[in-house]
Amino acid sequence: MPAIDSRTDKSTPHTDTPTPWPTIILLAMTAFCAAATQRILDPMLPRLAEVYTTTLSAASWAITAFAIVYGCLQLVLGPSGDRYGKLRVISLFSCSLPSPACCAFSRAAWRH
């Protein structure tokens, strides 16, 4: 019986290198979501100006403030998630911190 050389055997596929397509698709979806997050307030701009009885240019500062805060938090939350765990950091920043901040900055808290 002759010896079969595994390099010339065409019946088994070579699985030495993984395919990069799942990673590429995931990165593309992540990039799309990040870009969509920055533009999510644009359609609401006329309604924001109407509800708060202000001009469009003044209401557009809401979009600017959102983009600045979003960008700055990426610098903090990314490394923190790598160090302490993503679930722990997400639960801390999405549940624990906004509630006291909203209470502290509400008008009712500052009334005498």
N, C-alpha and C positions, 0 to 999 in steps of 0.2 A: 504494500500500500504506500503510495507516494505521500510525502509530507506536504501539507497545504501551507503556503505562505500567507499569513494574515494580511500582508500589504497588497496582495494581488487578488484576494478573495472579494468578489463583487457582491456576494449574497448578503453580507452584513453591512449596514450603513455605518459610516464613521461618525462617532459622537464625541470626538475629542474637543471640539469647540462648541459652546452653546450658541444658539442663534441670538442675535442682538435685537430682533424685532419686538419682543415684549417690552424690553427696556425703552426702546425708541418710542413705541406707542404710549407708554406710561409718561415719559418725559414730554411728549407732545400734548397729551391731555392736561398735564400739570401746567404747562406754559399757557395753554388756552384758558384754564380756570384762573390763573393769576392775572392774565390780561382782562378777562371778563369781570373779575372782581374790581379792577380799577375803573371800569366803565359802567358799573351797575347803577350808579346814581344819575347818569345822564338823562335817561328818559323821564325821571321823576323831577327834574329841575323846574319846569314850569309849575308843577303842582306844589313843590316846596315853596316857591316864591309866592304862590297864591295863598297857601295855608298860613304862612308866617307874615303875610302882607308886607312883602319887601320886593326889591327889584331882582331881576335875574342875575345881575352881576354880584349882588350881595349874597344871593342864595348859592351861587357857584362856589363861594368860599367853603360850603359844606363838602363839596367834592374835593377841593384842595386839601382841606383838613383831614378828610378820610384817607386820601392818598399818602399824605405825610405820615400820619399815625400808622397806617398799614406798612409803609416802607420801614419805619423805625422799629416797629415790633418784629419785623422779619430778622433784623440784626440781633435782637435779644432772644426771641423765642426759638430760632433755629439752633444755635449752640446750646441753649438750655435744654431743648428737647433731646439733643444728642447726649448730653451729660446725665440728665435725670430721668429720661424716659418720656416719650412723646405723649402718652396717655396722661401721665401725671401733670405735665406742663399744660396740656390743653384743658384738663379739668380745672386746674388752678386759675388759669387766665380767663376761662370762659364762664365759670360759675362763681368763684370766690371773690375775685377782685371787682367786677363791674357792679355788683349789688351794693357794697358799701360806698363806692364812688358815686353811684346815682343818688343814694341817700344824702351824701355829703354835699352834693352840688344842687340839690333840689331847692326850690324857693321856699317851700314849707319849712325846711329845717332852719332857715335863717330869719324867719318871721318872729317877731317878739310878742 
